[in-house]
Amino acid sequence: MKNSLLGLKKKYFDADLPTEVKIYNGMHMIAVVALLMSTILIRIFFPTMRAFLIAVATAAAALYTLYVGNINGKYELHALIMSFILNIVFFPMIYFEYGKISYCIPVYFIFGLLYNVLLLSRKWAFIVTFIDIIFYIILLYGGEVMFSMRDNMANETIMDYLAVFVGILITSLSCGAAIRFRMYVNRVEEENLEKLHVEAMNAYVSMDIFLVNMSHEIRTPMNAIIGTIDLLLDQDVNDHVKECVYNILNSSNALLSLTDEVMDLSKTGSQEIVLNRSRFDLSKLLMEIINMSSVRLMDSQVRFFVEIDESLPRYLYGDGPRLRQVFINILNNAVKYTKEGRIILRVSGEEGDENEIILKAEVEDTGIGIKSENIPHLFELYKRIDLTEDGLNAVEGTGLGLAICKEIIEKMDGRITVKSSYHVGSNFGFNVPMQIDDKAKIVDVGNTDLYSVLIYVGDDEECLVLKRILDDLHVYYEVAPDKRTFESSVMNSSYSHIFVSAQMYYGDMRFLENELTKENLVIIASLNESISINKVGYVMTRPLHALNVSSVLLNNDSTYAREVVNKGGFTCPNATILVVDDNLTNLNVASGILRKYKATVLTALSGKEGLDVLRKQHIDIVFLDYMMPEMNGIDTLEAIRSMRDRSVAGLPVVALTANVINGAREMFMEAGFNDFISKPIEIDRLEKSLRTLLPKELLVY
């Protein structure tokens, strides 16, 4: 029954139907219900079969015109038919059938008039109403009046009837005109709204085109920069050069993050932020955002602290890039509005449902804070809080960051919160459920009996941070409060690692160079400090946290530099790969990355040149840029798929593009590409394509 009513509502009163159609259906349904009820009343009070049959036949006519009008769309024609049935047939017959009761005529007339006004065009409404008026005057005067005169009814009584009729006529016409005018105003408003909607859609399409072009123009050079940095980091360079190069990488990623924020204009505008869930490494994600924020704080007086729960799972299943975007936006706000004091990032978790964790993050700062009246507006699109009183009216930003963060977190079924005190500081946090993909912990230093640490730092707060981290890792340590104690401890005891702040190192460098033999020297320095170590050791940049401390304890290579080929990875020495891109620098970058897998890499600077290579050479996989002159990526793909040689036509082709606008991936996959990689090229995505699309016999593990 409920489904039937919902189906009826959908068919006859759907929101997309024009107002006139909904009025037509509503009036007819009211008529049907009223007529069916009148049949019951007729049977009760006037048990005449003829009146009953008249009412049933009229109800059937109303149902028929309702149904047929919606089938063929000729609503006014069927409204006209029904108007004549009601006013010229049904009401007069009922009038005579019920003994010619005169005071019923105004009721009949009002209903008929409203039906005409609401359902007929202006011309037909006037015509039919005029006919009805003449008809009812004749009916009243020629029927009831003549009948009354035969009974010697007084002339005054006749005039009373006519006065009542004229009054009803004037009132009905006034009501009908008012209703008609209101309908006209509604129609004009709907037309204006439709016009505004069309204009908005045109503006939205124009913005989409602009964003696609901007995405390409920014991401194309960024691909060259980040790709070249990846190649440089894989070279045998000293720690100082590697540190400087990684600073460039962090700054590039920060710029790319801002670009992604602007790209989300289209997704937020259409309310189509879509989550792409996959396995991701939480430790890698956190290292990236910590390093980005450290770069931005490099020349400021703000101290940056990080607290990471070492019991968190390392591998989660969810939308890692989106989560990264939320972290970056919230941290960027803290950096922008904090000129002195500190920023603290806390990341922890609590058990959720089966195989699930509630990831909890919190960013606390001692910035300018937010007035209480402005807090409700923080998550509005394009909302920029007026900070002229604080001299910060020129702070950079789009006004999109927090609005997008809120939408992403809510898409993930999480919750974002904010607490702030003006001129004291702010605290932004979010909780979001995440699936655990692997039980491995984010920090695992193995057998803690292998470690003994000596701490020699001049900053009490930094010493407390390092002690807390080592306590959480259950690693034994000692603290040297002064130079004399430090030198004595080094000479008389054995340690696996010695943690020394940069200023302490330079104050005791000669002693350390002479005395250290097998210990691992770890120098704690700021990101922009250049450290020269003559003996084996590590430079651990601030902020200190469980991830970089554990990495040093395990004697891992610097986790600041992403590995080009993951450990335990693969090569494909017998594979031949074709890369097609009209930008020579990007072509060289992609080729350089692919050669790390020992593959034979061929290149082409245009779609036409790429087709020539395919005709002459055996190729196993093609990486194809999209935005190229003459033949774009889709045109080139169509030419490949139409080749006579079926082994070439069926080759796996990967779209390599700077177009990351909403729906881009779906567009390329529908066009026939086997995979989609956005620029700048992510090594993990490239590896996944090679693993998935290359024949298994070409992969060497």
Secondary structure in CASP SS format (residue, H / E / C, confidence):
PFRMAT SS
TARGET T0000
AUTHOR 0000-0000-0000
METHOD secondary structure of the structure
MODEL  1
M C 1.00
K H 1.00
N H 1.00
S H 1.00
L H 1.00
L H 1.00
G H 1.00
L H 1.00
K H 1.00
K H 1.00
K H 1.00
Y H 1.00
F H 1.00
D C 1.00
A C 1.00
D C 1.00
L C 1.00
P C 1.00
T H 1.00
E H 1.00
V H 1.00
K H 1.00
I H 1.00
Y H 1.00
N H 1.00
G H 1.00
M H 1.00
H H 1.00
M H 1.00
I H 1.00
A H 1.00
V H 1.00
V H 1.00
A H 1.00
L H 1.00
L H 1.00
M H 1.00
S H 1.00
T H 1.00
I H 1.00
L H 1.00
I H 1.00
R H 1.00
I H 1.00
F H 1.00
F C 1.00
P C 1.00
T C 1.00
M H 1.00
R H 1.00
A H 1.00
F H 1.00
L H 1.00
I H 1.00
A H 1.00
V H 1.00
A H 1.00
T H 1.00
A H 1.00
A H 1.00
A H 1.00
A H 1.00
L H 1.00
Y H 1.00
T H 1.00
L H 1.00
Y H 1.00
V H 1.00
G H 1.00
N H 1.00
I H 1.00
N H 1.00
G C 1.00
K C 1.00
Y H 1.00
E H 1.00
L H 1.00
H H 1.00
A H 1.00
L H 1.00
I H 1.00
M H 1.00
S H 1.00
F H 1.00
I H 1.00
L H 1.00
N H 1.00
I H 1.00
V H 1.00
F H 1.00
F H 1.00
P H 1.00
M H 1.00
I H 1.00
Y H 1.00
F H 1.00
E H 1.00
Y C 1.00
G C 1.00
K C 1.00
I C 1.00
S H 1.00
Y H 1.00
C H 1.00
I H 1.00
P H 1.00
V H 1.00
Y H 1.00
F H 1.00
I H 1.00
F H 1.00
G H 1.00
L H 1.00
L H 1.00
Y H 1.00
N H 1.00
V H 1.00
L H 1.00
L H 1.00
L C 1.00
S C 1.00
R H 1.00
K H 1.00
W H 1.00
A H 1.00
F H 1.00
I H 1.00
V H 1.00
T H 1.00
F H 1.00
I H 1.00
D H 1.00
I H 1.00
I H 1.00
F H 1.00
Y H 1.00
I H 1.00
I H 1.00
L H 1.00
L H 1.00
Y H 1.00
G H 1.00
G H 1.00
E H 1.00
V H 1.00
M H 1.00
F H 1.00
S H 1.00
M H 1.00
R H 1.00
D C 1.00
N C 1.00
M C 1.00
A C 1.00
N H 1.00
E H 1.00
T H 1.00
I H 1.00
M H 1.00
D H 1.00
Y H 1.00
L H 1.00
A H 1.00
V H 1.00
F H 1.00
V H 1.00
G H 1.00
I H 1.00
L H 1.00
I H 1.00
T H 1.00
S H 1.00
L H 1.00
S H 1.00
C H 1.00
G H 1.00
A H 1.00
A H 1.00
I H 1.00
R H 1.00
F H 1.00
R H 1.00
M H 1.00
Y H 1.00
V H 1.00
N H 1.00
R H 1.00
V H 1.00
E H 1.00
E H 1.00
E H 1.00
N H 1.00
L H 1.00
E H 1.00
K H 1.00
L H 1.00
H H 1.00
V H 1.00
E H 1.00
A H 1.00
M H 1.00
N H 1.00
A H 1.00
Y H 1.00
V H 1.00
S H 1.00
M H 1.00
D H 1.00
I H 1.00
F H 1.00
L H 1.00
V H 1.00
N H 1.00
M H 1.00
S H 1.00
H H 1.00
E H 1.00
I H 1.00
R H 1.00
T H 1.00
P H 1.00
M H 1.00
N H 1.00
A H 1.00
I H 1.00
I H 1.00
G H 1.00
T H 1.00
I H 1.00
D H 1.00
L H 1.00
L H 1.00
L H 1.00
D C 1.00
Q C 1.00
D C 1.00
V C 1.00
N C 1.00
D H 1.00
H H 1.00
V H 1.00
K H 1.00
E H 1.00
C H 1.00
V H 1.00
Y H 1.00
N H 1.00
I H 1.00
L H 1.00
N H 1.00
S H 1.00
S H 1.00
N H 1.00
A H 1.00
L H 1.00
L H 1.00
S H 1.00
L H 1.00
T H 1.00
D H 1.00
E H 1.00
V H 1.00
M H 1.00
D H 1.00
L H 1.00
S H 1.00
K H 1.00
T H 1.00
G H 1.00
S C 1.00
Q C 1.00
E C 1.00
I C 1.00
V C 1.00
L C 1.00
N C 1.00
R C 1.00
S E 1.00
R E 1.00
F E 1.00
D E 1.00
L H 1.00
S H 1.00
K H 1.00
L H 1.00
L H 1.00
M H 1.00
E H 1.00
I H 1.00
I H 1.00
N H 1.00
M H 1.00
S H 1.00
S H 1.00
V H 1.00
R H 1.00
L C 1.00
M C 1.00
D C 1.00
S C 1.00
Q E 1.00
V E 1.00
R E 1.00
F E 1.00
F E 1.00
V E 1.00
E E 1.00
I E 1.00
D C 1.00
E C 1.00
S C 1.00
L C 1.00
P E 1.00
R C 1.00
Y E 1.00
L E 1.00
Y E 1.00
G E 1.00
D C 1.00
G H 1.00
P H 1.00
R H 1.00
L H 1.00
R H 1.00
Q H 1.00
V H 1.00
F H 1.00
I H 1.00
N H 1.00
I H 1.00
L H 1.00
N H 1.00
N H 1.00
A H 1.00
V H 1.00
K H 1.00
Y C 1.00
T C 1.00
K C 1.00
E E 1.00
G E 1.00
R E 1.00
I E 1.00
I E 1.00
L E 1.00
R E 1.00
V E 1.00
S E 1.00
G E 1.00
E E 1.00
E E 1.00
G C 1.00
D C 1.00
E C 1.00
N C 1.00
E E 1.00
I E 1.00
I E 1.00
L E 1.00
K E 1.00
A E 1.00
E E 1.00
V E 1.00
E E 1.00
D E 1.00
T C 1.00
G C 1.00
I C 1.00
G C 1.00
I C 1.00
K C 1.00
S C 1.00
E C 1.00
N C 1.00
I H 1.00
P H 1.00
H H 1.00
L C 1.00
F C 1.00
E C 1.00
L C 1.00
Y C 1.00
K C 1.00
R C 1.00
I C 1.00
D C 1.00
L C 1.00
T H 1.00
E H 1.00
D H 1.00
G C 1.00
L C 1.00
N C 1.00
A C 1.00
V C 1.00
E C 1.00
G C 1.00
T C 1.00
G C 1.00
L C 1.00
G H 1.00
L H 1.00
A H 1.00
I H 1.00
C H 1.00
K H 1.00
E H 1.00
I H 1.00
I H 1.00
E H 1.00
K H 1.00
M C 1.00
D C 1.00
G C 1.00
R E 1.00
I E 1.00
T E 1.00
V E 1.00
K E 1.00
S E 1.00
S E 1.00
Y C 1.00
H C 1.00
V C 1.00
G E 1.00
S E 1.00
N E 1.00
F E 1.00
G E 1.00
F E 1.00
N E 1.00
V E 1.00
P E 1.00
M E 1.00
Q E 1.00
I E 1.00
D C 1.00
D C 1.00
K C 1.00
A C 1.00
K E 1.00
I C 1.00
V C 1.00
D C 1.00
V C 1.00
G C 1.00
N C 1.00
T H 1.00
D H 1.00
L H 1.00
Y C 1.00
S E 1.00
V E 1.00
L E 1.00
I E 1.00
Y E 1.00
V C 1.00
G C 1.00
D C 1.00
D H 1.00
E H 1.00
E H 1.00
C H 1.00
L H 1.00
V H 1.00
L H 1.00
K H 1.00
R H 1.00
I H 1.00
L H 1.00
D H 1.00
D H 1.00
L H 1.00
H C 1.00
V C 1.00
Y E 1.00
Y E 1.00
E E 1.00
V E 1.00
A C 1.00
P C 1.00
D C 1.00
K H 1.00
R H 1.00
T H 1.00
F H 1.00
E H 1.00
S H 1.00
S H 1.00
V H 1.00
M H 1.00
N H 1.00
S C 1.00
S C 1.00
Y C 1.00
S C 1.00
H E 1.00
I E 1.00
F E 1.00
V E 1.00
S E 1.00
A H 1.00
Q H 1.00
M H 1.00
Y H 1.00
Y H 1.00
G H 1.00
D C 1.00
M H 1.00
R H 1.00
F H 1.00
L H 1.00
E H 1.00
N H 1.00
E H 1.00
L C 1.00
T C 1.00
K C 1.00
E C 1.00
N E 1.00
L E 1.00
V E 1.00
I E 1.00
I E 1.00
A E 1.00
S C 1.00
L C 1.00
N C 1.00
E C 1.00
S C 1.00
I C 1.00
S C 1.00
I C 1.00
N C 1.00
K C 1.00
V C 1.00
G E 1.00
Y E 1.00
V E 1.00
M E 1.00
T E 1.00
R C 1.00
P C 1.00
L C 1.00
H C 1.00
A H 1.00
L H 1.00
N H 1.00
V H 1.00
S H 1.00
S H 1.00
V H 1.00
L H 1.00
L C 1.00
N C 1.00
N C 1.00
D C 1.00
S C 1.00
T C 1.00
Y C 1.00
A C 1.00
R C 1.00
E C 1.00
V C 1.00
V C 1.00
N C 1.00
K C 1.00
G C 1.00
G C 1.00
F C 1.00
T E 1.00
C C 1.00
P C 1.00
N C 1.00
A C 1.00
T E 1.00
I E 1.00
L E 1.00
V E 1.00
V E 1.00
D C 1.00
D C 1.00
N C 1.00
L H 1.00
T H 1.00
N H 1.00
L H 1.00
N H 1.00
V H 1.00
A H 1.00
S H 1.00
G H 1.00
I H 1.00
L H 1.00
R H 1.00
K C 1.00
Y C 1.00
K C 1.00
A C 1.00
T E 1.00
V E 1.00
L E 1.00
T E 1.00
A E 1.00
L C 1.00
S C 1.00
G H 1.00
K H 1.00
E H 1.00
G H 1.00
L H 1.00
D H 1.00
V H 1.00
L H 1.00
R H 1.00
K H 1.00
Q C 1.00
H C 1.00
I C 1.00
D C 1.00
I E 1.00
V E 1.00
F E 1.00
L E 1.00
D E 1.00
Y C 1.00
M C 1.00
M C 1.00
P C 1.00
E C 1.00
M C 1.00
N C 1.00
G H 1.00
I H 1.00
D H 1.00
T H 1.00
L H 1.00
E H 1.00
A H 1.00
I H 1.00
R H 1.00
S C 1.00
M C 1.00
R C 1.00
D C 1.00
R H 1.00
S H 1.00
V H 1.00
A H 1.00
G C 1.00
L C 1.00
P C 1.00
V E 1.00
V E 1.00
A E 1.00
L E 1.00
T E 1.00
A C 1.00
N C 1.00
V C 1.00
I C 1.00
N C 1.00
G C 1.00
A H 1.00
R H 1.00
E H 1.00
M H 1.00
F H 1.00
M H 1.00
E H 1.00
A H 1.00
G C 1.00
F C 1.00
N C 1.00
D E 1.00
F E 1.00
I E 1.00
S E 1.00
K C 1.00
P C 1.00
I C 1.00
E C 1.00
I H 1.00
D H 1.00
R H 1.00
L H 1.00
E H 1.00
K H 1.00
S H 1.00
L H 1.00
R H 1.00
T H 1.00
L H 1.00
L C 1.00
P C 1.00
K H 1.00
E H 1.00
L H 1.00
L C 1.00
V E 1.00
Y C 1.00
END
